[in-house]
């Protein structure tokens, strides 16, 4: 027996362990990077589409009657009709009626988490569907995770977006000088140029979106710190300083007159455009009325006017003329979602949001191509990018037939990853092209199914326009893919590639 050989056999391989550990750590690092890129991509693509959420709500329930104005007496009728069916002990703590606007020319009442559409006379119609549009906004705001956890994660990604934007500018000395450079003859330089050019052109927008997005989730921890440091643990005191205080009402139970409150608002603030009405503590001793109204040339979400039960004016919450911090805090929503300046602003937000989506995708594309190899990560990334719009289309079709929307989205997305995983024999580029073609087809199917389902109803103009848009995008996309396919198969295309 050769002892030297035996000793060598049992001698530990000191170089193999570190190499194996390094490989596992590198794989873990790559996986984390891919996960962060995927989350950023989902937030960007869902946020870009969610800019048009009022129009999407109209598309989702296109049969609901639409109108531009709702008389104060009809608003009073809406509140009174709902309370008429309840025992006094079952009265809610508050009731909302959201009024028609140009973006969403419909009215609905919200009570204890339930929502119902109203006609122009204030009479109850169908339930408001908590469906596809709600799922889309939840995907953007909290990634479909438990709300408190998801909002914090999204906000941290907003902080990362600010850091990436600033570091990207500092890291590329020629980034502004090369603002109009685009190399198209090679894939990696083209991806780099697209990434850098869109980053420069949308720089102010990216910083604004990152900062305002971070605010939504991180304001909670900031409040806890501020309460501890400056308010001796009294959170209500801080909220009053930031958002104003509620009026103190103590009177015998009496009827409320929302119609009179609206009449008085027209005298007190004739420029105000009412958005919603609230009856606080209906039937109780603390009952009062609030009217939220949009002020022209202001970014605040709304000014809030308060009235007694008889409709007499109490005060307003000073959202538009109070402390600067209050005005800023109440303006962040409109700034982040582009709900100011009409459809021109919303279209600009859509284009800039899609540009940020492309930046997120090309950033990962560059990293993948620099590895100089193609493997499962490329197919996973293809499923991540193209599985999302496919899943959105599938869940939109599910919503049309009142099927579970979130489940449909997650299941469809999972199928995309399964398909990518099963396509090991195919080149990642081919998998990518197949996903692109499937997405173009899915857009057309979504529009056709939606029109077919509501073929016997009078549907809104917004719904028709969205379906036409889906068909148009699908057709143009399909033609572009066919052109690229023909070019690739031609002798000239083969030489170019």
C-alpha positions in Angstrom: 0.0 0.0 0.0 1.4 3.3 -1.0 1.1 5.6 2.0 1.9 8.7 0.0 -1.0 8.0 -2.4 -3.3 7.2 0.5 -2.4 10.4 2.3 -2.9 12.4 -0.8 -6.3 10.8 -1.3 -7.4 11.9 2.2 -5.6 15.3 2.1 -8.2 18.1 1.8 -8.2 20.1 -1.4 -7.6 23.6 0.0 -7.9 25.3 -3.4 -11.2 23.6 -4.4 -13.2 24.8 -1.4 -12.5 28.5 -1.9 -13.1 28.2 -5.6 -16.5 26.5 -5.0 -17.4 29.1 -2.4 -16.4 31.9 -4.7 -18.6 30.4 -7.4 -21.6 30.1 -5.1 -21.1 33.7 -3.9 -20.8 35.0 -7.5 -24.0 33.2 -8.4 -25.8 34.6 -5.3 -24.6 38.1 -6.2 -25.9 37.7 -9.7 -29.2 36.4 -8.5 -29.6 39.4 -6.1 -28.7 41.8 -8.9 -31.2 40.2 -11.2 -33.9 40.3 -8.5 -33.4 44.0 -7.8 -33.4 44.7 -11.6 -36.7 42.7 -11.9 -38.4 44.6 -9.1 -37.3 47.9 -10.5 -38.6 46.9 -13.9 -42.0 45.8 -12.5 -42.3 49.1 -10.6 -41.4 51.1 -13.7 -43.7 49.4 -16.2 -46.7 49.2 -13.9 -46.2 52.9 -12.9 -46.0 54.0 -16.5 -49.4 52.4 -17.3 -51.0 53.4 -14.0 -50.6 57.1 -14.9 -53.9 56.4 -16.9 -55.6 54.5 -14.1 -58.9 56.6 -14.3 -59.2 55.7 -18.0 -58.4 52.1 -17.2 -61.1 52.0 -14.6 -63.5 53.2 -17.3 -62.1 50.5 -19.6 -62.6 47.8 -16.9 -66.3 48.6 -16.3 -67.2 50.3 -19.6 -71.0 49.9 -19.2 -71.3 52.3 -16.3 -73.1 55.6 -17.3 -70.9 58.6 -17.5 -71.7 62.3 -16.9 -69.7 65.5 -16.2 -71.8 67.1 -13.5 -73.6 65.9 -10.4 -76.1 68.3 -8.7 -75.8 68.9 -4.9 -79.2 67.5 -4.5 -78.1 64.3 -6.2 -75.1 64.0 -3.9 -77.4 64.5 -0.9 -79.6 61.7 -2.4 -76.7 59.4 -2.7 -75.8 59.7 1.0 -79.4 59.6 2.3 -80.3 56.6 0.2 -77.4 54.6 1.6 -78.2 55.4 5.2 -81.9 54.8 4.7 -81.3 51.0 4.6 -79.2 50.9 7.8 -80.1 50.8 11.5 -78.7 53.7 13.5 -76.3 51.4 15.3 -74.9 50.3 11.9 -74.1 53.8 10.7 -70.5 54.0 9.3 -67.8 56.3 10.8 -67.6 58.1 7.4 -69.0 58.1 3.9 -67.4 59.3 0.7 -68.9 60.3 -2.6 -66.3 60.7 -5.3 -67.6 63.2 -7.9 -67.2 63.0 -11.7 -64.2 64.6 -13.4 -63.0 64.9 -16.9 -60.7 61.9 -16.4 -63.3 59.8 -14.6 -66.8 61.1 -15.5 -68.5 58.9 -13.0 -69.5 59.1 -9.4 -69.3 56.4 -6.7 -69.9 56.1 -2.9 -67.5 54.5 -0.5 -68.6 53.1 2.8 -66.7 50.8 5.1 -64.5 49.4 2.3 -67.5 48.9 -0.1 -67.9 51.0 -3.2 -70.9 51.4 -5.5 -71.3 53.4 -8.7 -74.0 56.1 -8.7 -76.0 57.6 -11.5 -76.3 61.3 -12.1 -79.3 61.4 -9.7 -77.4 59.8 -6.9 -79.0 56.3 -7.2 -77.0 53.2 -6.6 -75.8 51.1 -9.6 -73.3 48.3 -9.8 -70.5 47.6 -7.4 -67.1 49.2 -8.1 -64.9 46.3 -9.2 -61.7 45.9 -7.2 -60.1 44.3 -10.2 -57.4 44.8 -12.8 -56.7 48.5 -12.3 -56.5 48.1 -8.5 -54.1 45.2 -9.1 -51.9 47.3 -11.4 -51.6 50.1 -8.9 -50.9 47.7 -6.1 -48.1 46.2 -8.2 -46.6 49.6 -8.6 -47.1 50.7 -5.0 -46.3 47.6 -3.0 -45.4 44.9 -5.5 -48.5 42.8 -4.5 -46.8 42.1 -1.2 -48.4 42.9 2.2 -48.9 46.6 2.0 -46.7 47.9 4.8 -43.8 45.7 3.7 -44.2 46.3 0.0 -44.4 50.1 0.3 -41.1 50.1 2.3 -39.4 47.9 -0.3 -40.6 50.1 -3.2 -39.5 53.2 -1.4 -36.1 51.8 -0.8 -35.9 51.1 -4.5 -36.8 54.7 -5.0 -33.7 55.7 -2.9 -31.6 53.3 -5.0 -33.0 54.9 -8.2 -31.8 58.3 -7.0 -28.4 56.8 -6.1 -28.0 55.0 -9.4 -29.0 58.2 -11.3 -26.5 60.4 -9.6 -23.7 57.8 -9.6 -24.3 57.1 -13.3 -23.9 60.8 -14.2 -20.7 61.0 -12.1 -19.3 57.8 -13.5 -19.6 58.8 -17.2 -17.6 61.9 -17.9 -18.9 62.2 -21.5 -22.5 61.4 -20.7 -23.8 64.8 -21.7 -21.3 65.3 -24.6 -22.5 62.0 -26.1 -26.2 62.7 -25.5 -27.1 62.1 -29.2 -24.7 59.2 -29.9 -26.2 55.9 -30.8 -24.2 53.0 -32.2 -26.4 50.4 -33.9 -24.0 48.1 -35.6 -23.2 46.0 -32.5 -25.5 44.8 -29.8 -23.6 45.7 -26.6 -22.6 49.3 -27.7 -26.2 49.8 -28.8 -27.5 48.7 -25.4 -25.0 51.0 -23.7 -25.9 54.0 -25.8 -29.7 53.5 -25.3 -29.2 53.2 -21.6 -27.0 56.3 -21.3 -29.0 58.5 -23.7 -32.3 57.8 -22.0 -30.7 58.3 -18.7 -29.5 61.8 -19.7 -32.7 62.9 -21.4 -34.9 61.9 -18.5 -32.5 62.9 -15.7 -34.8 65.4 -13.9 -37.8 63.0 -14.2 -35.8 60.1 -12.8 -34.7 62.1 -9.8 -38.2 63.4 -9.1 -39.8 59.9 -9.4 -37.1 58.4 -7.1 -37.5 61.1 -4.4 -41.3 61.2 -4.4 -41.5 57.4 -4.5 -39.1 57.1 -1.6 -41.3 59.6 0.4 -44.5 57.4 0.3 -42.9 54.4 2.1 -40.3 56.1 4.3 -42.5 58.9 5.7 -43.8 56.3 8.3 -40.3 55.7 9.8 -39.5 59.4 9.6 -42.7 60.2 11.5 -41.8 57.7 14.2 -38.4 59.3 14.6 -39.8 62.8 14.6 -42.5 61.9 17.2 -39.8 60.4 19.5 -37.4 63.4 19.1 -39.8 66.4 19.0 -43.3 65.5 20.1 -42.7 63.3 23.2 -44.3 60.3 21.5 -47.5 62.2 20.6 -48.1 61.1 16.9 -51.4 63.0 16.7 -49.7 66.3 17.5 -47.2 65.8 14.6 -50.0 64.9 12.2 -51.9 68.0 13.2 -48.9 70.2 12.5 -48.3 68.6 9.1 -51.9 68.1 7.8 -53.9 70.3 10.1 -56.5 69.4 12.8 -60.1 68.2 12.5 -62.8 70.5 13.8 -64.3 69.7 17.3 -68.0 69.2 16.9 -70.3 68.4 19.8 -74.0 68.8 19.0 -77.2 66.8 19.2 -77.8 64.3 16.4 -79.5 66.1 13.5 -79.9 65.7 9.7 -77.1 66.7 7.5 -77.4 68.9 4.4 -74.6 68.3 1.9 -76.5 70.2 -0.7 -76.4 73.4 1.4 -72.6 72.9 2.0 -72.1 72.8 -1.8 -74.1 75.9 -2.2 -72.0 77.7 0.4 -68.8 76.4 -1.1 -69.7 78.1 -4.4 -69.9 81.4 -2.5 -66.8 80.9 -0.3 -64.4 79.5 -3.0 -66.0 80.0 -6.4 -62.7 78.9 -8.1 -62.7 75.5 -6.3 -63.6 72.4 -8.4 -65.2 69.8 -6.0 -63.6 66.3 -6.2 -65.4 64.5 -3.4 -67.7 64.9 -0.4 -67.4 63.2 3.0 -69.9 62.9 5.8 -67.9 62.3 9.0 -69.5 60.4 11.9 -73.1 60.4 10.3 -75.8 60.4 12.9 -73.4 61.1 15.8 -72.7 64.2 17.9 -69.4 64.8 16.1 -71.1 64.8 12.6 -69.7 67.3 10.0 -69.3 67.6 6.3 -66.1 67.9 4.2 -65.7 68.8 0.6 -62.4 68.2 -1.1 -61.8 70.5 -4.1 -59.1 71.0 -6.7 -57.7 74.6 -6.8 -56.5 75.9 -10.2 -52.8 76.4 -10.7 -52.0 74.4 -7.5 -50.3 71.0 -7.2 -52.0 70.0 -3.9 -54.3 67.0 -4.2 -57.2 69.0 -2.8 -58.2 71.7 -0.4 -60.5 70.4 2.3 -63.5 72.6 3.3 -65.4 71.8 6.5 -69.1 72.5 7.2 -71.5 71.9 10.0 -74.4 69.5 9.5 -76.7 72.4 8.5 -74.2 73.3 5.7 -72.8 76.4 7.4 -69.1 77.0 6.8 -66.5 76.1 9.6 -63.1 76.5 8.0 -60.7 74.9 5.5 -57.7 72.7 6.3 -55.1 75.1 4.7 -53.6 72.5 2.4 -53.1 75.2 -0.3 -52.3 78.3 1.9 -50.9 76.8 5.1 -47.3 76.0 6.0 -45.0 75.3 3.1 -44.3 71.8 4.4 -48.0 71.0 4.5 -48.4 72.2 0.9 -45.4 70.1 -0.2 -46.5 66.9 1.6 -50.0 67.2 0.0 -48.6 67.8 -3.5 -46.4 64.8 -3.7 -49.2 62.5 -5.0 -49.9 64.6 -8.1 -46.3 65.3 -8.8 -45.4 61.5 -8.6 -48.3 60.3 -10.7 -48.5 63.2 -13.2 -52.1 64.1 -12.4 -51.8 67.8 -13.3 -51.7 69.7 -16.5 -54.2 67.5 -18.3 -53.5 64.7 -20.9 -50.3 66.4 -22.2 -48.6 65.8 -18.8 -49.9 62.3 -18.5 -48.6 61.4 -22.0 -45.2 62.9 -21.1 -45.2 60.8 -17.9 -46.1 57.7 -19.9 -43.2 58.2 -22.3 -40.7 59.1 -19.6 -41.9 56.2 -17.5 -41.4 53.8 -20.4 -38.0 55.3 -21.0 -37.1 54.5 -17.3 -38.4 51.0 -17.9 -36.1 50.6 -20.9 -33.2 51.9 -18.8 -33.9 49.2 -16.2 -34.0 46.5 -18.8 -30.9 47.7 -20.7 -28.9 47.9 -17.5 -29.4 44.2 -16.9 -28.9 43.5 -20.6 -25.5 45.2 -20.5 -24.5 43.2 -17.5 -25.6 39.9 -19.1 -23.8 40.6 -22.3 -20.6 41.5 -20.6 -20.3 38.0 -19.2 -19.5 36.8 -22.7 -21.7 33.7 -22.3 -25.4 32.8 -22.5 -27.1 30.5 -20.0 -30.2 30.2 -17.9 -29.9 33.7 -16.5 -30.6 35.1 -20.0 -33.7 33.0 -20.4 -34.9 34.0 -16.9 -34.4 37.7 -17.7 -36.4 37.2 -21.0 -39.2 35.7 -19.0 -39.0 38.6 -16.4 -39.2 41.3 -19.1 -41.8 39.8 -21.5 -43.7 37.7 -19.0 -44.9 40.9 -17.2 -46.9 42.3 -20.2 -48.1 38.8 -21.0 -49.3 38.4 -17.4 -50.9 41.9 -17.5 -52.8 40.9 -20.6 -53.9 37.5 -19.2 -55.1 39.1 -15.9 -57.0 41.8 -17.9 -58.8 39.1 -19.8 -59.5 37.4 -16.5 -60.9 40.6 -15.1 -63.3 40.9 -18.1 -64.8 37.6 -17.0 -64.7 38.5 -13.2 -62.1 35.9 -12.5 -59.4 36.4 -9.7 -57.1 39.0 -11.1 -54.1 38.9 -8.9 -54.0 35.1 -9.1 -54.3 35.2 -12.8 -51.4 37.6 -13.0 -49.1 35.6 -10.8 -50.0 32.3 -12.4 -49.4 33.7 -15.9 -46.1 35.2 -14.9 -45.1 31.8 -13.4 -46.0 30.1 -16.7 -43.6 32.4 -18.5 -40.7 31.3 -16.3 -41.7 27.7 -16.7 -41.7 28.1 -20.5 -38.3 29.8 -20.4 -36.9 27.1 -18.2 -38.1 24.4 -20.6 -36.5 26.1 -23.6 -33.0 25.1 -22.7 -32.3 23.8 -26.2 -33.2 27.2 -27.7 -30.9 30.1 -27.9 -31.8 32.9 -25.4 -32.3 35.3 -28.4 -34.8 33.0 -29.9 -36.7 32.7 -26.6 -36.7 36.5 -26.4 -38.2 36.8 -29.9 -40.9 34.3 -29.2 -41.9 36.2 -26.0 -42.1 39.4 -28.0 -44.3 37.8 -30.6 -46.5 36.4 -27.9 -46.9 39.8 -26.3 -47.9 41.4 -29.5 -50.6 38.7 -30.0 -51.7 39.0 -26.4 -52.4 42.7 -26.8 -54.7 42.1 -29.8 -56.5 39.2 -28.0 -57.1 41.4 -25.0 -58.8 44.1 -27.1 -60.9 41.6 -29.1 -62.0 39.7 -26.1 -63.0 42.9 -24.3 -65.0 44.2 -27.2 -66.7 40.9 -27.7 -67.6 40.6 -24.0 -69.3 44.0 -23.9 -70.7 43.8 -27.5 -74.4 44.2 -26.2 -73.6 47.1 -23.9 -73.2 50.8 -24.5 -69.6 51.3 -23.5 -67.5 54.4 -22.8 -65.5 56.2 -25.4 -62.4 55.6 -23.2 -62.9 51.9 -23.4 -63.2 52.0 -27.2 -60.1 54.1 -27.5 -58.0 51.9 -25.3 -59.0 48.8 -27.3 -58.1 50.6 -30.5 -54.8 51.6 -29.0 -54.1 48.0 -28.0 -54.9 46.8 -31.6 -52.7 49.5 -33.1 -49.7 48.8 -30.8 -50.1 45.1 -31.5 -50.3 45.6 -35.3 -47.3 47.9 -35.4 -45.3 45.7 -33.1 -46.1 42.6 -35.1 -45.1 44.3 -38.4 -41.8 45.4 -36.8 -41.1 41.9 -35.6 -41.9 40.4 -39.0 -39.6 43.0 -40.6 -36.7 42.1 -38.2 -37.4 38.4 -38.9 -37.2 38.8 -42.7 -34.1 40.9 -42.4 -32.4 38.4 -40.2 -33.1 35.6 -42.7 -31.9 37.5 -45.7 -28.3 37.1 -46.8 -27.6 40.7 -46.0 -29.2 40.3 -42.6 -27.1 37.2 -41.9 -23.9 39.0 -42.8 -24.9 42.0 -40.6 -25.6 39.8 -37.6 
